Amino acid sequence: MNYEEKIQNSETKVFKVVFPNITNHHNTMFGGTVMEMMDEVAFMTATRFAKKSFVTVSCDRIDFKKPIPADTLIELIGRVKYVGNSSLKVNVQVFVEQMYDEVRERAVSGDFTLVAIDAYKKPVRIFPKD
Ligand SMILES: CC(C)(COP(=O)(O)OP(=O)(O)OC[C@H]1O[C@@H](n2cnc3c(N)ncnc32)[C@H](O)[C@@H]1OP(=O)(O)O)[C@@H](O)C(=O)NCCC(=O)NCCS
């Protein structure tokens, strides 16, 4: 499988229901919970891409463009956008969908950097040198 195919095949899509237990006093989704879900999707994407053990080392700016109201569905999509030696960057986008209308829009996006580690928790190359 070539590099582009690996990126395509590891694209990771997760749907969630925005139940009241994950909303705040504005009746919209709590930002910290969105970030937790994004980090998890980034982790799944990295792991499915490289089949290595990853930890999150940083996240770049996360843009909350639209509120995510209660009683909606969200889809999180993770895609590898950059591969370094031991690190890679995953872009995660969050779309909000109305349950009873054909309305879907992007609400949140951000990039997460993860590092592949060995059994001693030290960085390891994602792919061996050519
Ligand atoms: C991840 C960790 C092992 C990296 O160790 P380190 O000594 O900083 O590693 P290095 O300096 O050799 O850098 C390793 C890679 O990470 C990248 N990196 C390190 N810190 C980074 C940061 N803050 N942002 C982006 N990339 C970073 C380096 O650029 C390098 O990339 P490359 O190999 O692709 O060139 C260490 O920082 C760590 O254990 N952090 C805690 C991780 C954690 O607990 N996460 C939360 C739970 S998952």
The ligand as an ORCA input file, in Angstrom:
! r2SCAN-3c Opt
* xyz 0 1
  C       6.194     12.486     23.366
  C       7.538     12.447     24.088
  C       7.961     10.991     24.289
  C       8.534     13.125     23.148
  O       9.741     13.177     23.818
  P      10.816     14.307     23.426
  O      12.023     14.058     24.241
  O      10.161     15.657     23.440
  O      11.129     13.882     21.932
  P      11.981     14.631     20.860
  O      12.429     15.994     21.280
  O      13.036     13.643     20.403
  O      10.915     14.834     19.667
  C      10.314     13.718     19.063
  C       9.373     14.217     17.991
  O       8.288     14.914     18.621
  C       8.182     16.223     18.096
  N       7.740     17.084     19.169
  C       8.193     17.111     20.447
  N       7.512     18.042     21.169
  C       6.618     18.603     20.319
  C       5.637     19.614     20.453
  N       5.423     20.244     21.614
  N       4.886     19.921     19.381
  C       5.056     19.293     18.188
  N       5.988     18.315     17.996
  C       6.762     17.993     19.049
  C       9.577     16.569     17.609
  O       9.530     17.579     16.617
  C      10.011     15.243     17.029
  O       9.399     15.028     15.766
  P      10.111     14.136     14.605
  O      10.673     12.884     15.226
  O       8.981     13.791     13.658
  O      11.160     14.981     13.983
  C       7.499     13.204     25.455
  O       7.379     14.590     25.201
  C       6.319     12.746     26.305
  O       6.332     11.643     26.829
  N       5.295     13.592     26.450
  C       4.094     13.235     27.209
  C       3.074     12.637     26.260
  C       1.783     12.384     26.987
  O       1.774     11.924     28.104
  N       0.661     12.741     26.315
  C      -0.649     12.725     26.938
  C      -1.228     11.387     27.035
  S      -1.405     10.592     25.491
*
